[in-house]
Amino acid sequence: MKARLATLFGRAAPRLSAAGPADADAMAELHAKAFRRGWSAEEFERLLVDTGIVAHRATFGRILIGFSITRVAADEAEILSIAVEPSWRGRGLGGRLLDLQLRRLATLGVARLFLEVDEGNTAARRLYARAHFHEVGRRVAYYHAAGDPRPPSNALVLRRDLA
Ligand SMILES: CC(C)(COP(=O)(O)OP(=O)(O)OC[C@H]1O[C@@H](n2cnc3c(N)ncnc32)[C@H](O)[C@@H]1OP(=O)(O)O)[C@@H](O)C(=O)NCCC(=O)NCCS
């Protein structure tokens, strides 16, 4: 009984794995739900065929519910985007995706990892604080999409050393 339950719950758990060009459509769809300016499926496809890109996805069954995508250049890297399906947020999936990316980047010899985050993005800032990122810069009034009535917001530049 215990084993059967474990199997059932195991099957029902989100699965983390490497992402590839076949995920471009689903990633663009999720990205559009998560950010002011969405990236098209073509933009994702271009990134995902690039050998300097490290990307992971979280899937539930056949549905993509999260992803993280990073560009690597020599021993530095930049997290380009991380997102979790709204109904799955707050359950540790963002943390698991980030942790997997950090471990993969470390095996590739990345020593320093950077990212930009909106100063007002509490969930993302907590995610990065828990993963030991620290602030190294601030870009004032950095985020502003054309036609967006909201005022521009500041970007924080965060850094995490891996080596
Ligand atoms: C940021 C994001 C990826 C986090 O994913 P997630 O699966 O919710 O992450 P976790 O469940 O691992 O939680 C991470 C932290 O955020 C906190 N958090 C989650 N949802 C939150 C919310 N709505 N408000 C405040 N904090 C929240 C969690 O409590 C946790 O912090 P803690 O460890 O101090 O408790 C997700 O919120 C998202 O997709 N946001 C939109 C896209 C985005 O902003 N990406 C980051 C761009 S830099």
The ligand as an SDF file (V2000), in Angstrom:
LIG
                    3D

 48 50  0  0  0  0  0  0  0  0999 V2000
    9.6380   34.4650   -8.6600 C   0  0  0  0  0  0  0  0  0  0  0  0
    8.9580   33.1110   -8.8910 C   0  0  0  0  0  0  0  0  0  0  0  0
    9.7050   32.3750  -10.0120 C   0  0  0  0  0  0  0  0  0  0  0  0
    9.0610   32.2980   -7.6030 C   0  0  0  0  0  0  0  0  0  0  0  0
    8.5150   31.0110   -7.8590 O   0  0  0  0  0  0  0  0  0  0  0  0
    7.8340   30.1430   -6.6810 P   0  0  0  0  0  0  0  0  0  0  0  0
    7.6190   28.7850   -7.2020 O   0  0  0  0  0  0  0  0  0  0  0  0
    6.6730   30.8640   -6.1320 O   0  0  0  0  0  0  0  0  0  0  0  0
    9.0530   30.1530   -5.6390 O   0  0  0  0  0  0  0  0  0  0  0  0
    9.1100   29.4430   -4.2120 P   0  0  0  0  0  0  0  0  0  0  0  0
    7.8180   28.7560   -3.9400 O   0  0  0  0  0  0  0  0  0  0  0  0
   10.3650   28.6550   -4.2230 O   0  0  0  0  0  0  0  0  0  0  0  0
    9.1900   30.6940   -3.2320 O   0  0  0  0  0  0  0  0  0  0  0  0
   10.2730   31.5750   -3.2830 C   0  0  0  0  0  0  0  0  0  0  0  0
   10.0910   32.6520   -2.2290 C   0  0  0  0  0  0  0  0  0  0  0  0
    9.0840   33.5650   -2.6650 O   0  0  0  0  0  0  0  0  0  0  0  0
    8.1090   33.7090   -1.6540 C   0  0  0  0  0  0  0  0  0  0  0  0
    6.8400   33.9600   -2.3110 N   0  0  0  0  0  0  0  0  0  0  0  0
    6.1820   33.1510   -3.1600 C   0  0  0  0  0  0  0  0  0  0  0  0
    5.0670   33.7560   -3.5930 N   0  0  0  0  0  0  0  0  0  0  0  0
    5.0480   34.9860   -2.9980 C   0  0  0  0  0  0  0  0  0  0  0  0
    4.1650   36.0890   -3.0530 C   0  0  0  0  0  0  0  0  0  0  0  0
    3.0700   36.0830   -3.8010 N   0  0  0  0  0  0  0  0  0  0  0  0
    4.4740   37.2020   -2.3220 N   0  0  0  0  0  0  0  0  0  0  0  0
    5.5890   37.2280   -1.5690 C   0  0  0  0  0  0  0  0  0  0  0  0
    6.4740   36.2180   -1.4800 N   0  0  0  0  0  0  0  0  0  0  0  0
    6.1870   35.1080   -2.1820 C   0  0  0  0  0  0  0  0  0  0  0  0
    8.1350   32.3990   -0.9170 C   0  0  0  0  0  0  0  0  0  0  0  0
    7.5770   32.5310    0.3670 O   0  0  0  0  0  0  0  0  0  0  0  0
    9.6190   32.1380   -0.8790 C   0  0  0  0  0  0  0  0  0  0  0  0
   10.2760   32.9410    0.0790 O   0  0  0  0  0  0  0  0  0  0  0  0
   10.7180   32.3360    1.5000 P   0  0  0  0  0  0  0  0  0  0  0  0
   11.6690   31.2160    1.1830 O   0  0  0  0  0  0  0  0  0  0  0  0
   11.3800   33.4980    2.1420 O   0  0  0  0  0  0  0  0  0  0  0  0
    9.4590   31.8690    2.1520 O   0  0  0  0  0  0  0  0  0  0  0  0
    7.4550   33.2710   -9.2340 C   0  0  0  0  0  0  0  0  0  0  0  0
    6.8490   34.0780   -8.2590 O   0  0  0  0  0  0  0  0  0  0  0  0
    7.1840   33.8750  -10.6050 C   0  0  0  0  0  0  0  0  0  0  0  0
    7.1180   33.1580  -11.6120 O   0  0  0  0  0  0  0  0  0  0  0  0
    7.0530   35.2160  -10.6560 N   0  0  0  0  0  0  0  0  0  0  0  0
    6.8090   35.9060  -11.9390 C   0  0  0  0  0  0  0  0  0  0  0  0
    8.0750   35.9250  -12.7730 C   0  0  0  0  0  0  0  0  0  0  0  0
    9.2170   36.6220  -12.0480 C   0  0  0  0  0  0  0  0  0  0  0  0
    9.0280   37.6430  -11.4080 O   0  0  0  0  0  0  0  0  0  0  0  0
   10.4330   36.0320  -12.1810 N   0  0  0  0  0  0  0  0  0  0  0  0
   11.6170   36.6040  -11.5730 C   0  0  0  0  0  0  0  0  0  0  0  0
   12.2060   37.6390  -12.4540 C   0  0  0  0  0  0  0  0  0  0  0  0
   13.7140   38.3150  -11.7990 S   0  0  0  0  0  0  0  0  0  0  0  0
  1  2  1  0
  2  3  1  0
  2  4  1  0
  2 36  1  0
  4  5  1  0
  5  6  1  0
  6  7  2  0
  6  8  1  0
  6  9  1  0
  9 10  1  0
 10 11  2  0
 10 12  1  0
 10 13  1  0
 13 14  1  0
 14 15  1  0
 15 16  1  0
 15 30  1  0
 16 17  1  0
 17 18  1  0
 17 28  1  0
 18 19  1  0
 18 27  1  0
 19 20  2  0
 20 21  1  0
 21 22  1  0
 21 27  2  0
 22 23  1  0
 22 24  2  0
 24 25  1  0
 25 26  2  0
 26 27  1  0
 28 29  1  0
 28 30  1  0
 30 31  1  0
 31 32  1  0
 32 33  2  0
 32 34  1  0
 32 35  1  0
 36 37  1  0
 36 38  1  0
 38 39  2  0
 38 40  1  0
 40 41  1  0
 41 42  1  0
 42 43  1  0
 43 44  2  0
 43 45  1  0
 45 46  1  0
 46 47  1  0
 47 48  1  0
M  END
$$$$
